[in-house]
Each structure stands twice: as structure tokens, then as C-alpha cells.
């Protein structure tokens, strides 16, 4: 499945995604950004690129068409030689704490869900907690408490705590989604949380 098809399937299951459009040209990207509303982010979409930031395939906080067109050219240059499906134009996410909500189907235990510190450092810090599905809200609370980063989620250093209800609902929804679609692996990463809610920035899964 393509990224856009993945996003569409998630939306059909009730996941709220940031406004986005897969552009095939610079002009199409500019048109999409105007419709979505600045600021936006651009991301290369390619089956040959797993970590977009590693090749310079992501540009964020683009506030106008001039910045967007410059960023589009940079990404295309950086991804030269790769098979490119297009450039994703996406509304910029809120500021907050980046988490990963992932999962996999274990041959012995069935579907498992993972919660942890997300973003580009997920593989470095490996601050995660896991449970076997299905879950209830109290399970999510326990997973949060097990994370080293949990003080950030509770509102350390004068910051407001994240919206725990939104986190609970998203984790439980992810469990149901994996079961209903028989998902082998899934990553919602990053999901940005603040005191009001969350934004799913990127998603991928396999069946």
C-alpha cells in the first residue's frame, strides 16, 4: 500500500490525521499548501527512503510559497536517484511531546502495542513500554508510568501535562485497528501531544 492509501485506511477507522496532499510537482505542492494553509511541512515519499531526515527529505515550518518552492527543490535534489512517489504536503503539527504508538503481531501472543518516546530519536533512547492487546484505559496509565520520559507527560518544569484522555483513546484505537485489519506491524511516529490533544504526523504499517 502507498502512504496515501495507508492514511486513507486510518481515516476510515476514525484516526484524525493532519490535512495533507501528495504532490507530483512543485506547482501542485504550492497549490496544495495554499489550500491546506501555511505553515506546512514537506516530506519525500519513496519506497527506497525509510528515514526521511537522514537524506534531507523533510522540511518544516514553511510559512509561504517562496519557502515552499525552495524546500521542494532541495528535497528533490537530496533524493536524486531514488524512486519518488511524490512530495507530501502536510499541515504543521502542534508543538508538544513526541511519542510513538506502535505495534506488531507476535506469533505466540498475538497483537502487542508499544508506547514510548517518539520522533527521530526513538531508536537511540528506546524508552518504551509494551502490552498485549486488548487494553483498557488503566493499562495505558501503567504504560505511561513505566516510561523514563513520563515526567514530561505529567507536566515537568512548569509545562502543562499532556492530554491523557487523548493518549488513552489513541492507544486503544490502535489496538482495535490492528485486530480489525490484522496488522503485522504499525508505527504512528511521531504523534505530538499537548494539553489540548494530539497530531499524528507520520504513520506506516504492513499487513
C-alpha positions, 0 to 999 in steps of 0.5 A: 500500500502507498502512504496515501492509501495507508492514511486513507485506511486510518481515516476510515477507522476514525484516526484524525490525521493532519490535512495533507496532499501528495504532490507530483510537482512543485506547482501542485505542492504550492497549490496544495499548501495554499489550500491546506494553509501555511505553515506546512511541512514537506516530506519525500515519499519513496519506497527506497527512503525509510528515514526521511531526515537522514537524506534531507527529505523533510522540511518544516515550518514553511510559512509561504510559497517562496519557502515552499518552492525552495524546500521542494527543490532541495528535497528533490535534489537530496533524493536524486536517484531514488524512486519518488512517489511524490512530495507530501504536503502536510499541515504543521503539527502542534508543538508538544511531546513526541511519542510513538504508538506502535505495534506488531503481531507476535506469533505466540501472543498475538497483537502487542502495542508499544508506547514510548518516546517518539520522533527521530530519536526513538531508536537511540533512547528506546524508552518504551513500554509494551502490552498485549492487546486488548487494553483498557484505559488503566493499562495505558496509565501503567504504560505511561508510568513505566516510561523514563520520559513520563515526567514530561507527560505529567507536566515537568518544569512548569509545562502543562501535562499532556492530554491523557484522555487523548493518549488513552483513546489513541492507544486503544484505537490502535489496538482495535485497528490492528485486530480489525485489519490484522496488522503485522506491524504499525508505527504512528511516529511521531504523534505530538501531544499537548494539553489540548490533544494530539497530531499524528504526523507520520504513520506506516504499517504492513499487513 
